[in-house]
Amino acid sequence: MRKDKFTVGEKGSIEENIKRLERELDESFKAVKGAPRIKELSEAEEKEQTPVAEQIPEPPAPDIAVPKRKTVPHYYTHRQHPEESFNPFRSSRFYIVVFGIVAFAAVIFKAPVFKYTTPFRPDSDLPQIEVGFRYYNNILGRQTRSETIVNVGNDKITVRMPMSEWVNLPKEKKLLILKYVQKQK
């Protein structure tokens, strides 16, 4: 602490020595207590204590334009331009749905789901052959295609011709068709 501490052999009045001891005690207590307490001063007292050179007037605050109503933030979606309207031709879901509808319609109207075969009967022009007919119908029951099945001995020949055409053909053309199909096998 201090070098000039009180010593017993010093000369002086007792009162002076007591005051000196009290000052030393106060200084040691202040060191133990920590930082001194801060007094809060009012603005008037603060201006009085500050030197005149430091009392510089503050410039006026600039006027800031404040919006009158709150703005809502705009969050962009996955589209690049939010002004564009929805275009279904760019979506893959559109094509999947259209393809599904077309495929379903094709199954209903065109696909041969049911197959009926008539029993074999002798042909009216050629009694040595037997003729049967096969019909293919869709789900709605409409005929989509038909074939003629000719049984010559042990061979079954399928001719892609409806029954109405086969029955109305002359005998020579029927034989020509049978020879042509047998050569193809």
C-alpha positions, 0 to 999 in steps of 0.5 A: 500500500503506502510507504508512509504508513503510521508508525508509533514513534512518529511525532504529531498530535493524536488527532492527526494520527487517528485521521491518518489511520482512518484514511488508510482503513478506508483505502484498504476497505475500498480495495477489498469491496471492488469498484466504487459505486456509480451515481446516476446523474440527471442531464442537467447535472451532467451538463454542469460537470462536463467541460464547455469544449465537450458540449457539442450540439448533436446534429438533428436526426435525418427524417426516415421514410416509414411506410404507412402500412405493413408490407407482407413479404413475398415468397417465390414459388418453384416457378421462375416467373410468378406472372406466368399462368399455369400451363398444363402442357408442361406438366408430366402429370397431364400427359400421364392422365391423358395417356391413361384415359386414351388407354382405357378408352382403347381397352373398352372400344377396341381390345378384343376381350371376349372370343367366341367360336362357332361349331364346325359345319360342312361348307355349302359349296365344298362338302369335303371341308368344314367351316367354323367362325371365330368372333372377337368382342370388346367389353361393350359386346361389339364385334371388333374382328372375325376370322374363318376357320377351315378344317380340311382333313387334319389341318385347321386353316385360319383365314382372316375373313368375316363369315359374310365374305366367306359364304358369298365367295364363289367355289373357285376363289375358296379353293384358291384361298385354301391353296395359297394358305397351305403353301404359306405353311 
